[in-house]
Amino acid sequence: MRLNIHAFKWLLVVIISIFLCSCGSDSIGQSEFYVRFNANGTAITFNVQGATVGSFAQAGAQFNAVFSGYDANTNINLQVYDGKAIEETIYSGYQSINGALVGALVSYNDGQNSYTQGGVNSDAIITIDDISATTVKGRFSCTVKSNGQSDINLTDGEFYVSRVN
């Protein structure tokens, strides 16, 4: 009788382990967070768990925030700069005001080439709609450029990222 109880306990441990390992296996790697946009009309979405993040920093009078999404081969980085704390507003252009950089920068790697917004006369617009202690949500659009390559129009951009600080 004692042997049967011991075998039953081990069988129960194995069944529970199999159940726990199978739960959620359909969503391994997926996240509620995302960075998505159209690149010349092609839908791009980054939503790998841990790969859609936002962070905020300050160095003296310079404030900035970076929102990014990436996968094994491609990535996008959205950066906003200001002379005051980053807030829910629209960031565009890129210039120096009272010694601080103010504006928006975008970089995109399509897996073959690296693109940027092309300097100070950019059409980059990054709108931060919501900042919480744990998340950041917003929208963006931009034309990105790379030497020797056709421009890429990034439209209908949205991000909802985990805030890491």
N, C-alpha and C positions, 0 to 999 in steps of 0.2 A: 504494500500500500504506500509506503514511504517513497519508493522508487517512482511510482506513478505521480505523486504530488510533485516531486522534483522535476520529472519530465514535463509535467503540465506547466510548471513555472517557466522553464526554458522555452517551451513552445509559445507561451504567452509573451515572453520578452521578444522572441523572433517576430511574432505577428505584429506587435506594437511597433517594433523597429521598421518593419516593412511599411506599415501604414504611415508612420511619420516621415519616412523617406519619400513616399509617393505623394504626400500632400504638397500641393504647390509646385509640383514639378513642371506643370504646364506654363508657369510664369517665371521660371528661373531666368534671371537676367533682365526681366522687364521691370519698368518703374512707372510710378504715377507721374514722374517728372518728365519734361520733354523740352527740346528745342526743335521747332519745325518751321519750314519755309519752302517756297518754290524757288528753284534755281533755273532760270530761263524756262519756267513752266513745268519743270520736273519736281514732284514732291519729294522732299528730304525730311526725314524725321530721325532725331537722336533721342532714344529713350532707354538706353542701357542703364541698369541700376548703378548708381555711383558715378556715372559719366555725364550727368547734367547738373552742373553745380554753379553756384554764385558766391562771390566773396567780395568783401569791402575792405578798403585800406585807407590809411592816412599817413602822409609823410610831410610834416610841417604844415604849410598852408595848402598842400595838394591832396585832394580826396579823389578816390577812384573806386570803381566797381567793375568786376569782370564776370561775365556770364558765359558759360561754355557748354558745348555738347560735342561728343566725339564717339567714334567707334574704332574698329581696328585699323581703318584706312583713311578716314576722313574726319574733319573737325571744323567747328566754327567757334570763334571767340568774339564776343561783343563787349566793348569796353566803353565806359563813360567816365569823364573827368570833370572836376569842378573845383572852384576855390572855396567851396563850403560843403558841408556834409551832403552826400548823395541822397536825393529825395525822389518822391513820386512826381515826375515831370517829364518833359520832352527834352532830349539831348540831341543836338545836331551840329554840323560843322566841326571845326577844330581850330582853336585860336588861343592865344595867350591873353589873359585879362588880369591886370594887376599882379603879374608874376605867376599866375596859376594857369595851367592848361585847362581849357573848358571845351567840351564837345563829346563827339562819339567817334569811335574807331571800330572797324570790322575787319576781321581776317577770316578767310575760308580756304580750306584745302579740300579739293575734290578727289583726292587720291592720286592725282597725276601732277597737279600744279598748285602753287600757293598764290592766293589772291589777297589784295587789300583794297580799301576804299579809295586809294589813289592820291592821298595827300590832303592838303588843306582845303581844296575846292571840291569837297566830296558832297554827295547827296545822302550820306548816311543819316538815318534818323532812328534813334532808340528811345522808346517811350517806356518808362517804368510806371506801371499801373498800380502795383501793390508791393509793399515791403513789409514783411513780418519778421519776427525773431527767427523763424525757421525756413521761410520761403521767399522767393521774389518772382513776380509775374510781370510780363510786359510784351511789347510788340516792336518790330523793327523792319526796316527796308533799306536797301543800299544797292549801288552798282559797284561790283568789285572788279579789279583789274590785275593783270599779270603781263609782264613784258612778253611780246610775241604771241599772246593768246587773245581770243575774243573775250570781250567783257561778259560778265555774268550778272544778270539782274536778279537780285534776291528780293522777292516780294512775299506778301502775306506772312511775314515772319512773326512767330509767337514763341515765348518761352515761359516756362513755369519750372523753376529750378530749386533745388535744395540749397539753402543758405548754410555755408560751412562756418561762418563767423558772424 
